[in-house]
């Protein structure tokens, strides 16, 4: 069956409020972006349609095919790529030559490599929203629109909160206690710097133990309703260590921003259509950040999903994302 036929089948099977059925990528490849790094990408949908770049979270966690299912494959060219050191990009977990300006430059390199000569839509959640803002502020002339979820702007307060900060301890004391119980006794607290040191050490057994504990903590704090089975299952057999190493590398360097930089330069985005979506009970990226961004950009649309946390897959958030995408068709 041809790609266009697959897309037509997917569109016909789509139900309102639900993801589009999965289709196979019509293209995939690798792009060498430095003397050290090669990034992986995959293309879905219609090569002649509106281009959308999907920016994954983390940093370091990579894309997954379900993210392409937010888009009508007849009406969008959907570009997924794994950022430096993440997913299928190589070398895995590499920290050298891995900064936010590098990732911003890679999006532009990939756009040119794919010969996309029209403005792109940016779709990103959590760290993906951060990177989308950074790219758009650097290249506003290349951006046709933005859909952001679980907004994070890389400030120190946001970093402190995400790493088992006061809000986490207030609402998830049991989860914090379980997490801290997994830490080695000589570790200097649950901070990005201490975790990066551990995750870069030769003690991989302890590093993986802590990384898996962090994954369970992230699942518990990331969803409005996370069952004990969800938490215990973690992410299956996936090895989280390379992703965690990159995540802590970025957080240790305040995501390579000056304090308050993204909000401070948000005026550059004032003419770009933007929908901002945040869970009311998002403990990882509380809605106050999304609200502040919206205040800086009065033309933006802010949607607070009442029964949702941080996870992209929660029903209310999923529906809000699908509706936001439909407005760009």
N, C-alpha and C positions, 0 to 999 in steps of 0.2 A: 504494500500500500504506500502511496506517495506521501510526502510530508503534508501537502495541502489537504489530502484526503484524511490523514490522521487528525489534522487540525479541525476539519469540518466535523468529524465524528466527535471530537472532544467538545466542540461548541454545542452540538446538538444534544449531547448527554448532560450538559451543565444544568444544574438546578440553582435557582436564586439563593444566595446566602451560602452556597457551598463552593469549594474549590473546583476549578476546571479539572476534568480528568487528565491524567498524566499522558504526555506524549514524549516520544523519544527526541533527543536533540538532533537537529539536522546538520550540526557542525560542532566540532570540538578541536581543541589544539592546545599548544603551549607557546608562550611568547617569552623570549629572553629579554628581561628588563634591566639587567645589570650584568657585570662580569661574574656575579655570584648567583643571582636569583633568576628563576624561570617560573612564570605563573601559568596556571591551568585555567582554561575557560571552556564554556559550552554555550551553544546557541539554540534557542527554542523558538517556535512560532513561525512568523512570516518574515522572511528576509527583507521584504519591501515595506513593512509596516513601521509604526512608530517605535523607535528604539528606547528600551528601558534597561538601565543598569541596576542589577540587584546587588546590594552591598551587604555582606554577611556580618554577623556579630562576632564578639570576642573581646579584643582582637585575637585572631589565631584559630577560630573554630571552623572556618570553611563553609562553603555553600552546600546545600542539599537540594535535590531535584524538586521537592515539594514547593519550594519558593517560586518556581516557574508557574505553578498552578493557580496563582492569584490573577493570571492574565489570560484574556481571550487570545488563543494562539493564532486566530485569524487577523487580529487587529494590532498585535504587538510583535516586535522583534525583541526577544527576552535574552539578555546577556547575563550569565552567571559567571563569576570568576572567583578563584581562591586567591586571597591576598598573599603577600610574601610569607613563606614558611608555613602556610596553612593548607589544609585539605590535601589536594593532589599536587600543589606547587612544591618546587624543590629549590634548595634543600629543606627538608621538613624541620620546623622548629628553629630555624636559623635566626639569630638576633642581629647579626651584623648587617649593615645596609638595610635596616628594617625600622623605618620611622614613618610618621604620618605624612610628611612631605614626599617621601618615597612612594607611598601608596596613592597619594593624590596624583603624582606624576604617572604612575602605572595605569590609572584609569584613563588618562589622556593618551598614553601610548597605545592602550588597547583600542580606544575609540578610533585612533588614526590607523592602526593595524587592520581593523575591520572595515576601514573606508566608510565610516559613518559620517556623512557630511551634513546631517541635520541635528538640531538640538536634541538632547537626550533627557529622559525622565529618570530621576533618581529615586530608588525605593530601598529604604534601609531602616533597620530596627536596632535599638540598643547601640552598640559600637557602630553599627552600620549607619545610624542616624548621625553620629559624630563625623564619620568619614564623609557622608553626603554633604553635611554642612561645610566641612573643610574644602571639599572639591568645588562646591558651588560658590563659595566665597573667593576661591582662586580663579575660577573660570565661569563667572555668571553668564557670560555670553553664549556658553555651550549648553545651558540648562533650560529645558522647556517646562519643567515642573518637578515637584518633590512630594513624596509621600514618606513621612517619618513616623516611626513608632517607638515608644519608650525612649524619649529623648535624653541624650547624655551629652554634655558639652565639655567634659574633661576638666572640670574644676577640682580643686583639692577637696572641697566639701563632698562632692559626688563620689570621689575615690574613697574617702574615709568611710562614707556610708556603705558602699558596696562591700568593703572588706570587713564585714561583721562589725559595723559601726553602731552608734547609739540607737538608731531606729531599729536595726536588726535585733539588737539585744532586748529592746523594749517589747517587740512583738514575737520574737522567736527565741526566747531564752533557752529552750530545750535544744533547738537546732544548733545554736552557738555552742552550747555545752558539749554536744556530740562532736562538733567540728574541732573544738579545742582539745578534746580528749585524744584526737588522732595526731596532734602535733608532738614532735620530739621535745623532750624536756629542756634541751639547750637552745630551742628556737626563740628568737626575740619577738614574740607576739605574732599575730596574724596580720602582717603588713605586706605590701607588695615587695618591699626590699628583702624582707626575711624569706618570703616564699621564693623569690627569684634566686636567692642564694641556695636554697634547698633544691629547687628544681634544676639548677645548673651544676649540682654537686655529683660526685661519683656514687653517692648512696641512692641508687635508683629505686631500691625496694621501699625505703622510707618515703622518697619523693612520690612514688606512685600511690602509696597508702594515703598520703595527705591529699594528693590530687583527686583521688576517688572520693575521699571524705568531702572535699570541696564541691565536687559534682553533686553529691547527695544534698549538701547544704543549698546549692544553687537551685536544685529542683524544688526543694521544700519552700524556699523563700521566693521563687520565681512564679509560682502559680497560686491563684486564689484557692484552689482546691487541689492539693497534692496528697494522694493516699500514701499510706506506709509502703505499699507495693511499688508505687512510682518511685519513691525515694530510695528504697532498697535496691531496685533494679538498676538505678543509675542510668548510664548510657550503654548498657550491655557490655560487650567485650572491647569497645573502643578504648584505645590508649589515650588518656587525656593529657599526658605529660607535655608533648610538644606545644599543644595549644595553651596550656596553663603557663608555660615558660614565656611565650610571646605576650600573653595577657599581662603578666606581672612586669615584663620588660616595659611595656607601654605605660602601665599605671605607675611604675617607679619613676618614669620620666614625665609624669603628668601629661601623657599622650602627646608630648612634644609641642605643647601650646604654651604661650604665656598665660598666666592666670586671667581668666575671663575673656580670652581672645575671641572665641566663637560668638558669644553674645555681643561682645563689643564691636564686632565687624559685621553683624547681621544686617545692617542697613544695605549692604551690597546685594541682598536678596529681595529687596522691597518690591521688585516688579516681577518676581517669579511666582507663579501659582503654587501654593503649598498647602497640603493637608497634614495636620499634626494630630497623632492619635496616641493616647496614653491611658493605661488602666488606672482607675481611681485608686486601687490598692496595690499599685506597683511599688514594691519595697526596694527594688534594685535601682530603678530610675523614677523616683517620685514625681507626680504630675506638676509639682511646683516649677520644675525646669521647663517643661513643655509650655506652661502658662507664661513664664518669663519670655520665652522665645516668641510666643504669640503676641505678647504685649509690644515687643520690638517690631513686629511685622503685622500691622493691623489688617492687611489684606489677606493674611493667612486664615485658614479655617482650623479651629481647634475642636477636637472631639474627645471628651473624657468618657471612657467606657466604664459604666458604673460597676458592673460585676466582672472585674478582670484585674489580674495582677500584671506581671511582666511578660508572660509567655505569649509569643505570636500565635500559638495554636488555640488559645481560649476562644470560645464561641463568639462572644461579643466583639472581641478584637478582630477575629477573622472576618466577621461580617462588615465591620467598619473599614477594614483594609480593602475588601472586595468592592464596597461602595465607592471608596476613594479612587480606586483604579478605574472603575467604570466611568467616572467623571472625566477621565483623560482619554477615553476612547474616541 
